[in-house]
Amino acid sequence: MYAKSLQKLQDQFEQFDDRRTEPEAVAKAVYSALMAEKPKRKYLVGHQAGLLNFASRLPQPVVDGIFQNRI
């Protein structure tokens, strides 16, 4: 009954994993934050970081609708 949805979700996880952020990129951002004279409030690192940051500002029903359409 859920096989099609589960397969789609699995495929999305595999695609996301192919674009994962390497630990070195995260370490570089952390180092920059630690060494900055005036650090930023937020450092966006990795695939879709900007999109997820934007989504965090949306009303929850909107976010739920976006993710519902992806499954």
Contact map, one row per residue, 1 for C-alpha under 8 A:
11110000000000000000000000000000000000000000000000000000000000000000000
11111100000000000000000000000000000000000000000000000000000000000000000
11111110000000000000000000000000000000000000000000000000000000000000000
11111111000000000000000000000000000000000000000000000000000000000000000
01111111100000000000000000000000000000000000000000000000000000000000001
01111111110000000000000000000000000000000000000000000000000000000000000
00111111111000000000000000000000000000000000000000000000000000000000000
00011111111100000000000000000000000000000000000000000000000000000000001
00001111111110000000000000000000000000000000000000000000000000000000001
00000111111111000000000000000000000000000000000000000000000000000000000
00000011111111100000000000000000000000000000000000000000000000000000000
00000001111111110000000000000000000000000000000000000000000000000000000
00000000111111111000000000000000000000000000000000000000000000000000000
00000000011111111100000000000000000000000000000000000000000000000000000
00000000001111111110000000000000000000000000000000000000000000000000000
00000000000111111111000000000000000000000000000000000000000000000000000
00000000000011111111000000000000000000000000000000000000000000000000000
00000000000001111111000000000000000000000000000000000000000000000000000
00000000000000111111100000000000000000000000001000000000000000000000000
00000000000000011111110000000000000000000000011000000000000000000000000
00000000000000000011111011000000000000000000111000000000000000000000000
00000000000000000001111111000000000000000000000000000000000000000000000
00000000000000000000111111100000000000000000000000000000000000000000000
00000000000000000000011111110000000000000000000000000000000000000000000
00000000000000000000111111111000000000000000110000000000000000000000000
00000000000000000000111111111100000000000000110000000000000000000000000
00000000000000000000001111111110000000000000000000000000000000000000000
00000000000000000000000111111111000000000000000000000000000000000000000
00000000000000000000000011111111100000000010100000000000000000000000000
00000000000000000000000001111111110000000000000000000000000000000000000
00000000000000000000000000111111111000000000000000000000000000000000000
00000000000000000000000000011111111100000000000000000000000000000000000
00000000000000000000000000001111111100110010000000000000000000000000000
00000000000000000000000000000111111100100000000000000000000000000000000
00000000000000000000000000000011111110100000000000000000000000000000000
00000000000000000000000000000001111111100000000000000000000000000000000
00000000000000000000000000000000001111100000000000000000000000000000000
00000000000000000000000000000000000111110000000000000000000000000000000
00000000000000000000000000000000111111111000000000000000000000000000000
00000000000000000000000000000000100001111110000000000000000000000000000
00000000000000000000000000000000000000111110000000000000000000000000000
00000000000000000000000000000000000000011111000000000000000000000000000
00000000000000000000000000001000100000011111100000000000000000000000000
00000000000000000000000000000000000000000111110011001000000000000000000
00000000000000000000100011001000000000000011111010000000000000000000000
00000000000000000001100011000000000000000001111110000000000000000000000
00000000000000000011100000000000000000000000111110000000000000000000000
00000000000000000000000000000000000000000000011111110000000000000000000
00000000000000000000000000000000000000000001111111111000000000000000000
00000000000000000000000000000000000000000001000111111100000000000000000
00000000000000000000000000000000000000000000000111111110000000000000000
00000000000000000000000000000000000000000000000111111111000000000000000
00000000000000000000000000000000000000000001000011111111100000000000000
00000000000000000000000000000000000000000000000001111111110000000000000
00000000000000000000000000000000000000000000000000111111110000100000000
00000000000000000000000000000000000000000000000000011111110000000000000
00000000000000000000000000000000000000000000000000001111111000000000000
00000000000000000000000000000000000000000000000000000111111101100000000
00000000000000000000000000000000000000000000000000000000111111100000000
00000000000000000000000000000000000000000000000000000000011111110000000
00000000000000000000000000000000000000000000000000000000001111111000000
00000000000000000000000000000000000000000000000000000000011111111100000
00000000000000000000000000000000000000000000000000000010011111111110000
00000000000000000000000000000000000000000000000000000000000111111111000
00000000000000000000000000000000000000000000000000000000000011111111100
00000000000000000000000000000000000000000000000000000000000001111111110
00000000000000000000000000000000000000000000000000000000000000111111111
00000000000000000000000000000000000000000000000000000000000000011111111
00000000000000000000000000000000000000000000000000000000000000001111111
00000000000000000000000000000000000000000000000000000000000000000111111
00001001100000000000000000000000000000000000000000000000000000000011111
